[in-house]
Amino acid sequence: MALRIGIIGASGYTGAELMRMAALHPEIEITYVTANQYADTKVTSLYPHLTGLVDLTFEAYDLESAGKSADAFFLALPHGKAMEVAPELLAAGYGYKVVDLSADFRLSDASIYEAWYKTGHTNPELIGKAVYGLPELFEENIKGADFVSNPGCYPTGALLALAPLLKAKIVKTSGIIVDSLSGVSGAGRDAKPGTHFCKVEGSLTAYKVGGVHQHTPEMEQYMSQLAGEEMTISFTPHLMPVSRGILTTAYADINGKTSLGELLERYRSFYAGKPFVHILPEGQYPETKNVAGSNYCHIGLALDERTGKVIVVSAIDNLVKGASGQAIQNMNILMGLDQQTGLRHVGLVP
């Protein structure tokens, strides 16, 4: 019997990706989708590409209706909204599994969340109770949990790129620089002056420069856990004129001596048995096109012996491994399924 799932906040791009991927999942049945703005609107009126796959109508969210309609939930709500819905679902007493795609429960300190997201946290008692859902690093914590906080898209690319180095203390924890370029879909479905076609076509731009992007403390929190000491990083995001994808380049100073071959072997060993991370051969580097539409992360490395730096490049699809695909990967683990179930889609090339 298929798992009945509800997607709360299903009208955005991450919600649409959840519907697309869940509709093709052999063990999932989508039974409940909400979008207050589009209540009583057919899903296929907003997203015609789901015709024949999702024959549902958006509803206004209601706890009683949700409880009758589904057994597990994805929250694809804006930051600040999931903190209102997650607690009541978890407190309903029905043993629901909840995967939250917002940032509301990723950080371990409510005051840090409030400082970076510029909003009060209405349910700080749940902070720290959600398991951080980056399966390649925290799979054992996810197993058997009820509540998972799905990582942000930028942190996913950065953490996967740097985790083997930090865990083995191969690099210095100071002076790490992370640059990421994201497709426009990362800004969400709602039109914004900085993301419409005339603004982004044929152009690259940095934004939130100077260590002010809200994903910075998330990266620092989990990098610090990996390294075993408090860390700060310099993170700069960029917008690139494509629909989807994140290309991350991270720079770190090497501790002692090593070779590129040794680094590549360490990465292969670290991610052995992690089916969604592929370490590319020496001299080959990730391209966002190769992971578009997939839940895979490609990683390539270079060693700059002149400056003593290791350079790590990762590529993910921001809407899939950076959001909805990773959410389904987490739900698979929560439900005791093979984490690859319904996710064996390769990149859309060309």
Sequence and secondary structure as in RCSB ss.txt:
>XXXX:A:sequence
MALRIGIIGASGYTGAELMRMAALHPEIEITYVTANQYADTKVTSLYPHLTGLVDLTFEAYDLESAGKSADAFFL
ALPHGKAMEVAPELLAAGYGYKVVDLSADFRLSDASIYEAWYKTGHTNPELIGKAVYGLPELFEENIKGADFVSN
PGCYPTGALLALAPLLKAKIVKTSGIIVDSLSGVSGAGRDAKPGTHFCKVEGSLTAYKVGGVHQHTPEMEQYMSQ
LAGEEMTISFTPHLMPVSRGILTTAYADINGKTSLGELLERYRSFYAGKPFVHILPEGQYPETKNVAGSNYCHIG
LALDERTGKVIVVSAIDNLVKGASGQAIQNMNILMGLDQQTGLRHVGLVP
>XXXX:A:secstr
  EEEEEETTTSHHHHHHHHHHHT TTEEEEEEE GGGTT BHHHH GGGTTT   B B   HHHHHHH SEEEE
   TTTHHHHHHHHHHTSS  EEEE SSTTTSS HHHHHHHHSS  S GGGTTTSEE  HHHHHHHHTT SEEE 
  HHHHHHHHHHHHHHHTT B SSS EEEEEE GGGG SS  TTTSHHHHTT  EE STTTT TTHHHHHHHHHH
HHTS    EEEEEE SSSS EEEEEEEEBSS   HHHHHHHHHHHTTT TTEEE  TT    GGGGTTSS EEEE
EEEETTTTEEEEEEEE TTIIIIIHHHHHHHHHHTTS TTTT        
